[in-house]
Amino acid sequence: MFIPIAMPGVVSVTILQLLTFWNEYLFALAITGTGPDVRTVQVALPTLVSDATNFGVLTAGTVLTLLPVYIAYSLASRRMQEALTAGAVKG
């Protein structure tokens, strides 16, 4: 009964939590450590930077890191906008 009214808020909280969990660099670094076989993408990406950095590989890694969050936000952006503007007008 209240689900349709609360849906924009639920979607916006879901998107924000997805971004929070995806960007937890220090937590993933502390849990996984330096083991290359268990690192997450966010922890492994800074290892691509060195004195002889291959910027093509670094760019590809950055795009692959950002792509899932961008796709999730693109799919739910209309709901996010509805949630942000739901309480802006009266009536």
Secondary structure, 3 states (H helix, E strand, C coil): CCHHHHHHHHHHHHHHHHHHHHCCHHHHHHHHCCCCCCCCHHHHHHHHCCCCCCHHHHHHHHHHHHHHHHHHHHHHHHHHHHHHHCCCCCC
